[in-house]
């Protein structure tokens, strides 16, 4: 029987988690009056915004297993009485989804869709997803790595372009940027690269976790910040 405690682990080594995840979040919250991003995009109070932030941090330690897939086999060599034997071992890869790095931001991004023009959103989503897909790379032992500031910058610019093309007011840009930023990096970096999960190695590949928490949740937040410079 599988030990499900294996699915409770920090998304990065703790020192790097504190440095690369906690500190950028705190910077965004304090520089923008602690919760201005969520207040602007979701009309939340400060306490509600801090609650969402706290749940995302806690949820980033929880990975829900979805299915198993067979990884690439590896060969191990053993010497026995002067003879060398090669043993081919099959590996299993468990695909999981991270609660704080994927589920929570995805729910928030989908919640915004009824408020947004669908044609502009689709155009921006397709552009962002295509570019992010080309930038994402599987990193052995880590996950799908994405340059931190490329996805939010692409999301903000593609949304500005889409809204301008269809003639919609730019006041929609922050909401569009968060929704498109989160979902495009989710699809472009993680879902479309699942076929390459065997390159990461055996064990657990977490969508939105184990190295990509910053790639999904922070993309949404920084996409909003970047979009404010375009309004």
C-alpha positions as a Markdown table, in Angstrom:
| # | Residue | x | y | z |
|---|---|---|---|---|
| 1 | Unk | 0.0 | 0.0 | 0.0 |
| 2 | Unk | 1.3 | 3.5 | -0.9 |
| 3 | Unk | 2.3 | 5.8 | 1.9 |
| 4 | Unk | 0.4 | 9.0 | 1.2 |
| 5 | Unk | 2.7 | 10.9 | 3.5 |
| 6 | Unk | 4.9 | 11.0 | 0.4 |
| 7 | Unk | 2.6 | 13.6 | -1.1 |
| 8 | Unk | 3.2 | 16.1 | 1.7 |
| 9 | Unk | 6.4 | 17.9 | 1.0 |
| 10 | Unk | 7.5 | 21.5 | 0.4 |
| 11 | Unk | 7.5 | 22.7 | -3.2 |
| 12 | Unk | 11.2 | 23.6 | -3.0 |
| 13 | Unk | 14.1 | 23.0 | -0.5 |
| 14 | Unk | 13.0 | 25.1 | 2.5 |
| 15 | Unk | 15.7 | 27.8 | 2.3 |
| 16 | Unk | 14.9 | 28.4 | -1.4 |
| 17 | Unk | 11.2 | 28.2 | -0.7 |
| 18 | Unk | 11.5 | 31.0 | 1.9 |
| 19 | Unk | 13.8 | 33.0 | -0.4 |
| 20 | Unk | 12.0 | 32.6 | -3.7 |
| 21 | Unk | 8.4 | 32.2 | -2.7 |
| 22 | Unk | 7.6 | 33.7 | 0.7 |
| 23 | Unk | 9.7 | 36.9 | 0.2 |
| 24 | Unk | 8.3 | 37.8 | -3.3 |
| 25 | Unk | 4.8 | 37.3 | -2.0 |
| 26 | Unk | 5.5 | 39.5 | 1.1 |
| 27 | Unk | 7.0 | 42.1 | -1.2 |
| 28 | Unk | 4.0 | 42.2 | -3.4 |
| 29 | Unk | 1.6 | 42.4 | -0.5 |
| 30 | Unk | 3.5 | 45.1 | 1.4 |
| 31 | Unk | 4.4 | 47.2 | -1.6 |
| 32 | Unk | 0.9 | 47.1 | -2.9 |
| 33 | Unk | -0.7 | 47.9 | 0.4 |
| 34 | Unk | -0.5 | 44.2 | 1.5 |
| 35 | Unk | -3.6 | 43.0 | -0.5 |
| 36 | Unk | -4.1 | 45.5 | -3.3 |
| 37 | Unk | -3.8 | 42.9 | -6.0 |
| 38 | Unk | -6.6 | 40.7 | -4.7 |
| 39 | Unk | -8.7 | 43.8 | -3.8 |
| 40 | Unk | -8.3 | 45.1 | -7.3 |
| 41 | Unk | -9.0 | 41.8 | -9.1 |
| 42 | Unk | -11.5 | 40.1 | -6.9 |
| 43 | Unk | -12.9 | 43.0 | -4.8 |
| 44 | Unk | -11.7 | 41.3 | -1.7 |
| 45 | Unk | -11.1 | 42.9 | 1.7 |
| 46 | Unk | -7.6 | 42.9 | 3.1 |
| 47 | Unk | -8.4 | 40.1 | 5.5 |
| 48 | Unk | -9.9 | 38.0 | 2.7 |
| 49 | Unk | -6.8 | 38.5 | 0.6 |
| 50 | Unk | -4.5 | 37.5 | 3.4 |
| 51 | Unk | -6.7 | 34.4 | 4.0 |
| 52 | Unk | -6.3 | 33.4 | 0.3 |
| 53 | Unk | -2.6 | 33.9 | 0.5 |
| 54 | Unk | -2.3 | 31.8 | 3.6 |
| 55 | Unk | -4.3 | 29.0 | 2.2 |
| 56 | Unk | -2.2 | 29.0 | -1.0 |
| 57 | Unk | 1.0 | 28.8 | 1.1 |
| 58 | Unk | -0.4 | 25.9 | 3.2 |
| 59 | Unk | -1.8 | 24.2 | 0.2 |
| 60 | Unk | 1.6 | 24.3 | -1.6 |
| 61 | Unk | 2.7 | 21.6 | 0.8 |
| 62 | Unk | -0.1 | 19.2 | -0.3 |
| 63 | Unk | -0.1 | 17.2 | -3.5 |
| 64 | Unk | -3.1 | 15.1 | -4.6 |
| 65 | Unk | -2.1 | 12.1 | -6.7 |
| 66 | Unk | -4.0 | 11.7 | -10.0 |
| 67 | Unk | -2.5 | 8.7 | -11.9 |
| 68 | Unk | 0.7 | 6.8 | -12.5 |
| 69 | Unk | 2.7 | 6.5 | -15.7 |
| 70 | Unk | 5.6 | 4.4 | -16.7 |
| 71 | Unk | 8.9 | 6.3 | -16.9 |
| 72 | Unk | 11.9 | 5.5 | -19.1 |
| 73 | Unk | 13.7 | 2.3 | -18.0 |
| 74 | Unk | 17.2 | 2.6 | -16.7 |
| 75 | Unk | 20.0 | 0.1 | -16.8 |
| 76 | Unk | 22.2 | -0.8 | -13.8 |
| 77 | Unk | 25.5 | -2.7 | -14.2 |
| 78 | Unk | 26.8 | -5.2 | -11.7 |
| 79 | Unk | 30.1 | -7.1 | -11.6 |
| 80 | Unk | 30.0 | -10.7 | -10.5 |
| 81 | Unk | 33.1 | -13.1 | -10.6 |
| 82 | Unk | 34.6 | -11.0 | -13.4 |
| 83 | Unk | 31.4 | -10.7 | -15.5 |
| 84 | Unk | 29.4 | -7.5 | -15.9 |
| 85 | Unk | 25.6 | -7.9 | -15.9 |
| 86 | Unk | 23.2 | -5.3 | -17.1 |
| 87 | Unk | 19.8 | -5.2 | -15.3 |
| 88 | Unk | 17.1 | -3.1 | -16.9 |
| 89 | Unk | 14.7 | -1.5 | -14.3 |
| 90 | Unk | 11.3 | 0.0 | -15.0 |
| 91 | Unk | 10.4 | 3.2 | -13.2 |
| 92 | Unk | 7.0 | 4.6 | -12.2 |
| 93 | Unk | 6.1 | 8.3 | -12.2 |
| 94 | Unk | 3.2 | 9.5 | -10.1 |
| 95 | Unk | 1.5 | 12.6 | -11.5 |
| 96 | Unk | -0.1 | 14.7 | -8.8 |
| 97 | Unk | -1.7 | 18.2 | -8.5 |
| 98 | Unk | -0.6 | 20.8 | -6.0 |
| 99 | Unk | -3.4 | 22.4 | -4.0 |
| 100 | Unk | -1.7 | 25.8 | -3.4 |
| 101 | Unk | 0.2 | 26.0 | -6.6 |
| 102 | Unk | -2.5 | 24.8 | -9.0 |
| 103 | Unk | -6.0 | 24.2 | -7.6 |
| 104 | Unk | -6.4 | 27.5 | -5.7 |
| 105 | Unk | -5.1 | 29.8 | -8.4 |
| 106 | Unk | -6.9 | 27.9 | -11.2 |
| 107 | Unk | -10.3 | 28.2 | -9.3 |
| 108 | Unk | -9.7 | 31.9 | -8.8 |
| 109 | Unk | -8.8 | 32.3 | -12.5 |
| 110 | Unk | -11.9 | 30.4 | -13.7 |
| 111 | Unk | -14.0 | 32.5 | -11.3 |
| 112 | Unk | -13.1 | 35.6 | -13.3 |
| 113 | Unk | -14.2 | 34.2 | -16.7 |
| 114 | Unk | -17.8 | 35.3 | -16.6 |
| 115 | Unk | -16.6 | 38.9 | -16.1 |
| 116 | Unk | -14.3 | 38.9 | -19.1 |
| 117 | Unk | -14.9 | 39.2 | -22.9 |
| 118 | Unk | -14.5 | 35.6 | -24.2 |
| 119 | Unk | -13.0 | 36.4 | -27.6 |
| 120 | Unk | -10.3 | 38.6 | -26.2 |
| 121 | Unk | -9.6 | 36.1 | -23.5 |
| 122 | Unk | -9.2 | 33.2 | -25.9 |
| 123 | Unk | -6.8 | 35.2 | -28.1 |
| 124 | Unk | -4.6 | 36.2 | -25.2 |
| 125 | Unk | -4.7 | 32.7 | -23.7 |
| 126 | Unk | -3.6 | 31.1 | -27.0 |
| 127 | Unk | -0.7 | 33.6 | -27.4 |
| 128 | Unk | 0.5 | 33.2 | -23.8 |
| 129 | Unk | 0.2 | 29.4 | -23.8 |
| 130 | Unk | 2.1 | 29.0 | -27.0 |
| 131 | Unk | 5.0 | 31.3 | -25.9 |
| 132 | Unk | 5.2 | 29.8 | -22.4 |
| 133 | Unk | 5.2 | 26.3 | -23.9 |
| 134 | Unk | 8.3 | 27.1 | -25.8 |
| 135 | Unk | 10.0 | 28.5 | -22.7 |
| 136 | Unk | 9.2 | 25.7 | -20.3 |
| 137 | Unk | 11.7 | 22.9 | -19.8 |
| 138 | Unk | 11.6 | 19.7 | -17.8 |
| 139 | Unk | 14.4 | 19.7 | -15.2 |
| 140 | Unk | 15.5 | 16.3 | -13.8 |
| 141 | Unk | 14.6 | 16.0 | -10.1 |
| 142 | Unk | 12.8 | 19.3 | -10.0 |
| 143 | Unk | 9.8 | 19.6 | -12.4 |
| 144 | Unk | 8.9 | 21.8 | -15.3 |
| 145 | Unk | 10.9 | 25.0 | -15.0 |
| 146 | Unk | 9.7 | 28.3 | -16.4 |
| 147 | Unk | 11.6 | 31.7 | -16.3 |
| 148 | Unk | 9.9 | 33.6 | -13.4 |
| 149 | Unk | 9.1 | 36.9 | -15.1 |
| 150 | Unk | 8.6 | 35.8 | -18.7 |
| 151 | Unk | 5.0 | 34.3 | -18.2 |
| 152 | Unk | 3.5 | 37.3 | -16.4 |
| 153 | Unk | 5.1 | 39.8 | -18.8 |
| 154 | Unk | 3.8 | 37.8 | -21.8 |
| 155 | Unk | 0.3 | 37.5 | -20.1 |
| 156 | Unk | 0.1 | 41.3 | -19.5 |
| 157 | Unk | 1.2 | 42.2 | -23.0 |
| 158 | Unk | -0.9 | 39.6 | -24.8 |
| 159 | Unk | -4.0 | 40.8 | -22.8 |
| 160 | Unk | -3.2 | 44.4 | -23.7 |
| 161 | Unk | -3.0 | 43.4 | -27.4 |
| 162 | Unk | -6.2 | 41.3 | -27.3 |
| 163 | Unk | -8.3 | 44.0 | -25.6 |
| 164 | Unk | -7.0 | 46.7 | -28.0 |
| 165 | Unk | -7.7 | 44.5 | -31.0 |
| 166 | Unk | -11.3 | 44.0 | -30.0 |
| 167 | Unk | -11.8 | 47.5 | -28.6 |
| 168 | Unk | -12.6 | 46.6 | -25.0 |
| 169 | Unk | -11.7 | 49.0 | -22.2 |
| 170 | Unk | -8.3 | 48.5 | -20.6 |
| 171 | Unk | -9.9 | 48.6 | -17.1 |
| 172 | Unk | -10.4 | 44.9 | -17.7 |
| 173 | Unk | -6.7 | 44.3 | -18.0 |
| 174 | Unk | -5.8 | 43.3 | -14.4 |
| 175 | Unk | -8.6 | 40.7 | -14.3 |
| 176 | Unk | -7.7 | 39.4 | -17.7 |
| 177 | Unk | -4.0 | 39.3 | -16.8 |
| 178 | Unk | -4.5 | 37.2 | -13.7 |
| 179 | Unk | -6.9 | 34.7 | -15.4 |
| 180 | Unk | -4.8 | 34.3 | -18.5 |
| 181 | Unk | -1.5 | 34.3 | -16.7 |
| 182 | Unk | -2.5 | 31.5 | -14.3 |
| 183 | Unk | -4.3 | 29.3 | -16.9 |
| 184 | Unk | -1.8 | 29.8 | -19.7 |
| 185 | Unk | 1.2 | 28.8 | -17.5 |
| 186 | Unk | -0.8 | 25.9 | -16.2 |
| 187 | Unk | -1.4 | 24.6 | -19.7 |
| 188 | Unk | 1.7 | 25.8 | -21.4 |
| 189 | Unk | 4.2 | 24.8 | -18.8 |
| 190 | Unk | 2.6 | 21.8 | -17.0 |
| 191 | Unk | -0.2 | 20.1 | -18.8 |
| 192 | Unk | 1.2 | 20.2 | -22.3 |
| 193 | Unk | 4.6 | 19.0 | -21.0 |
| 194 | Unk | 3.2 | 16.0 | -19.1 |
| 195 | Unk | 4.3 | 13.8 | -22.0 |
| 196 | Unk | 7.9 | 14.7 | -21.0 |
| 197 | Unk | 7.4 | 13.8 | -17.3 |
| 198 | Unk | 9.6 | 10.8 | -17.7 |
| 199 | Unk | 12.6 | 13.1 | -18.3 |
| 200 | Unk | 12.2 | 14.5 | -14.8 |
| 201 | Unk | 12.9 | 11.1 | -13.2 |
| 202 | Unk | 11.0 | 8.6 | -11.2 |
| 203 | Unk | 8.9 | 9.6 | -8.2 |
| 204 | Unk | 6.3 | 12.3 | -8.1 |
| 205 | Unk | 5.7 | 15.0 | -10.7 |
| 206 | Unk | 3.4 | 17.6 | -9.2 |
| 207 | Unk | 1.4 | 20.0 | -11.4 |
| 208 | Unk | 1.9 | 23.4 | -9.8 |
| 209 | Unk | 4.2 | 22.1 | -7.1 |
| 210 | Unk | 7.8 | 20.8 | -6.5 |
| 211 | Unk | 9.3 | 23.8 | -8.3 |
| 212 | Unk | 6.5 | 25.3 | -10.3 |
| 213 | Unk | 4.5 | 27.0 | -7.4 |
| 214 | Unk | 6.2 | 30.2 | -8.4 |
| 215 | Unk | 5.4 | 29.5 | -12.1 |
| 216 | Unk | 1.6 | 29.4 | -11.6 |
| 217 | Unk | 0.5 | 31.4 | -8.6 |
| 218 | Unk | 3.2 | 34.2 | -8.9 |
| 219 | Unk | 2.5 | 34.5 | -12.6 |
| 220 | Unk | -1.0 | 35.6 | -11.8 |
| 221 | Unk | 0.0 | 38.1 | -9.2 |
| 222 | Unk | 2.9 | 39.6 | -11.2 |
| 223 | Unk | 0.8 | 39.6 | -14.4 |
| 224 | Unk | -1.6 | 42.0 | -12.6 |
| 225 | Unk | 1.3 | 44.2 | -11.4 |
| 226 | Unk | 2.7 | 44.4 | -14.9 |
| 227 | Unk | -0.7 | 45.1 | -16.4 |
| 228 | Unk | -1.0 | 48.2 | -14.2 |
| 229 | Unk | 1.8 | 49.8 | -16.1 |
| 230 | Unk | -0.1 | 49.4 | -19.4 |
| 231 | Unk | -3.4 | 51.0 | -18.4 |
